[in-house]
Amino acid sequence: MGSPGPRECDRVELDDRRVYQKFCGVEGHGQAAQEGARMHELQKCDGVKPICGPCRKHPKDDDCEYADGPGRSRTKVLEDTVSRLEARLHELEHPDETTPSVTLHDPYSPYRETMSKLPPSLSMPEVRTFDPLSPFSPTSTSSSLPANRPWRNFGALDTKTESVGSSGSSSSPLRQYTSSPFLGAEEFGFFLNPHRFREAALLPLSFGHPSRPSPAVLSAAYLWGVHLSRSEALLQQEQTFTNRALQHAVTDAFGGHPDVILHTLQAEVLLSYYLLRVGRFIEAKCHTATAVTLALGAGLHKIRSTNLNAVTTIGLSSDTPISLAQPRNTIEEGERINGFWAVLVLHKYITIALEPPMSVCGILEAPGVQVDTPWPLDITNYSEGLMRPDIRGNNTIRNFMLNIVETEHPGHSLAALNAKAAILFHRSAQLAGQWTPNMQPREFHSYTAAFQSNHRLIETFRSTLPPISQLDIKHPSTRALLLMHALTDAATIKLHINFSYADSSSKQYCLTAARRMVAFGDINIQDIGHVNPIMGTLWVAACHVFIDEISRVRSLATAWPANSEGSEDELMERLRSEYQLTKIQEAFSAI
């Protein structure tokens, strides 16, 4: 049978006598038990299987373990642990004599190398210094960060980060993008007051000064300016500006800017739209999640709530709770209201575009998350006093979904209509993902009620939108209104697409909505300019309707009379009409 392996009890030494007695199978507390334990400790294991000699003489509860068994014995495991801890202890006591088991490296070295290659024409000379006692030291925009963190070593955060042509000059190339039409483009999630933002951005002060916008939101605005520009010199540096904006979005959260929370939120929203637009979907989802978490943590979903709520705490700094202070004026309160709805719309877009149908629900749809913030106004209307002090909010989204009209503040602004269209689109996608053909009767009745309610709400909401044929292509709000119409039509398609194969009414709803989406009220889409990245997802939904219907017509040649409205020639013409979207579709080819 071979040489028997040593028994575990040969080497065990326990200080606790009770544990040792139980381990060796010796019960009792008397002198005889102690003597038996000592005798058992001195007896060598004879390796007899299945029970060794010492254990046969002094029975115990545990089975015998042998070193030659299929697995490691407990003794061997303990010996290996002791050896590993001793080696680690020796490594810590003699760091010069051993190679560390964990080697640290600088993760920002590639970024610094990229920054060092920045052309001199895009660099900013050294700016004037602050008073040495000022918390805003010129050595770094993060000078007010905790001193025990190595922020000052980051090349991304030195005073050259703004990359403008002259120190504090309002004529600097990149600062001109703060007065570009981009600042009025709410379809990219910009919710700050554009006039105040522009004035603060053009102040002749250093990058990171508390009187100017935070480095994170400025970097994100510059990135969008570069991305939408037609300057080859700037477009070649787009990746550099992207890296810089991503860095500041993280590090600014530790800074002391007076508007750090709201400006960081704006930066996260702008970055999310940018990353969605360029096809970096995982990063877009991450920054969207950050924006949602920050908005909920700051309590932006409870602004002017009729419910009594405790002060929301975002985090702790030196054991001191951090919370969002009361707004200083109505304009700042408006920025917070619009900021929350911008985050909610972004979250709806991201979940529909990037998540599978069964997973379109996110944190904003979680049980217990009740939105009380009133519908937003257009950002420039807050200074006109349109958000009266008596306006309060309670279950804003739920009341809308139940078609409860809020007489005091119905939400007829462009920002509110955009949020409602996104909510309807998301709700239709949610219902489409919940549908299964083998539902139980109770589930089917519940689903039918929700389906019909959402359909009626979509049609009611559509009737409140101004017709596309009445839109002026040169008006700034045209892009936003076209997006609302497209979202509403896409909501109809999402809601009915599962039933279009068997139900003629659902099929007709889908076809009519898809035709409207590609017709644009006879507006040339190329004249509109840049559009929201979610339009790629909406157009794909419309194309799928046409493709499915063409396949169905070909398989059932007698389904429609010749030359009828729904003939194959007419459907093919609709698809051909989308040729004008070629360049836009290329931008969204990954969606």
Stockholm file with secondary structure:
# STOCKHOLM 1.0

chainA/1-591         MGSPGPRECDRVELDDRRVYQKFCGVEGHGQAAQEGARMHELQKCDGVKPICGPCRKHPKDDDCEYADGPGRSRTKVLEDTVSRLEARLHELEHPDETTPSVTLHDPYSPYRETMSKLPPSLSMPEVRTFDPLSPFSPTSTSSSLPANRPWRNFGALDTKTESVGSSGSSSSPLRQYTSSPFLGAEEFGFFLNPHRFREAALLPLSFGHPSRPSPAVLSAAYLWGVHLSRSEALLQQEQTFTNRALQHAVTDAFGGHPDVILHTLQAEVLLSYYLLRVGRFIEAKCHTATAVTLALGAGLHKIRSTNLNAVTTIGLSSDTPISLAQPRNTIEEGERINGFWAVLVLHKYITIALEPPMSVCGILEAPGVQVDTPWPLDITNYSEGLMRPDIRGNNTIRNFMLNIVETEHPGHSLAALNAKAAILFHRSAQLAGQWTPNMQPREFHSYTAAFQSNHRLIETFRSTLPPISQLDIKHPSTRALLLMHALTDAATIKLHINFSYADSSSKQYCLTAARRMVAFGDINIQDIGHVNPIMGTLWVAACHVFIDEISRVRSLATAWPANSEGSEDELMERLRSEYQLTKIQEAFSAI
#=GR chainA/1-591 SS CCCCCCBGGGTCCCSCHHHHHHHHTCCCSSHHHHHHHHHHHHSCCCCCSSSCHHHHHSCCSSCCCBTTSSSCCHHHHHHHHHHHHHHHHHHHHCTTTSCCSSCCCCTTHHHHHHHHTSCGGGCCCCCCCCCTTSSSCTTCTTTTSCTTSGGGGCGGGSGGGGCCSSTTCTTCTTGGGGGSGGGGCGGGTCCSCHHHHHHHHTSSSCTTCTTSCCHHHHHHHHHHHHHHCCCHHHHTTHHHHHHHHHHHHHHGGGSCCTTHHHHHHHHHHHHHHHHHHTTCHHHHHHHHHHHHHHHHHTTGGGTTBSSCCCCCCCEEETTEEECCCCCSSHHHHHHHHHHHHHHHHHHHHHHHHHSCGGGCCCGGGSTTCCCCCCCCCCGGGGGGTCSCTTCCBSSHHHHHHTTCCCSSCCCCSHHHHHHHHHHHHHHHHHHHHHCCTTCCHHHHHHHHHHHHHHHHHHHHHHHHSCCGGGCCTTSTTHHHHHHHHHHHHHHHHHHHGGGTTTCHHHHHHHHHHHHHHHHGGGCCGGGTCCCCTTHHHHHHHHHHHHHHHHHHHHHSTTSSCTTCTTCHHHHHHHHHHGGGGHHHHHHTTTC
#=GC SS_cons         CCCCCCBGGGTCCCSCHHHHHHHHTCCCSSHHHHHHHHHHHHSCCCCCSSSCHHHHHSCCSSCCCBTTSSSCCHHHHHHHHHHHHHHHHHHHHCTTTSCCSSCCCCTTHHHHHHHHTSCGGGCCCCCCCCCTTSSSCTTCTTTTSCTTSGGGGCGGGSGGGGCCSSTTCTTCTTGGGGGSGGGGCGGGTCCSCHHHHHHHHTSSSCTTCTTSCCHHHHHHHHHHHHHHCCCHHHHTTHHHHHHHHHHHHHHGGGSCCTTHHHHHHHHHHHHHHHHHHTTCHHHHHHHHHHHHHHHHHTTGGGTTBSSCCCCCCCEEETTEEECCCCCSSHHHHHHHHHHHHHHHHHHHHHHHHHSCGGGCCCGGGSTTCCCCCCCCCCGGGGGGTCSCTTCCBSSHHHHHHTTCCCSSCCCCSHHHHHHHHHHHHHHHHHHHHHCCTTCCHHHHHHHHHHHHHHHHHHHHHHHHSCCGGGCCTTSTTHHHHHHHHHHHHHHHHHHHGGGTTTCHHHHHHHHHHHHHHHHGGGCCGGGTCCCCTTHHHHHHHHHHHHHHHHHHHHHSTTSSCTTCTTCHHHHHHHHHHGGGGHHHHHHTTTC
//
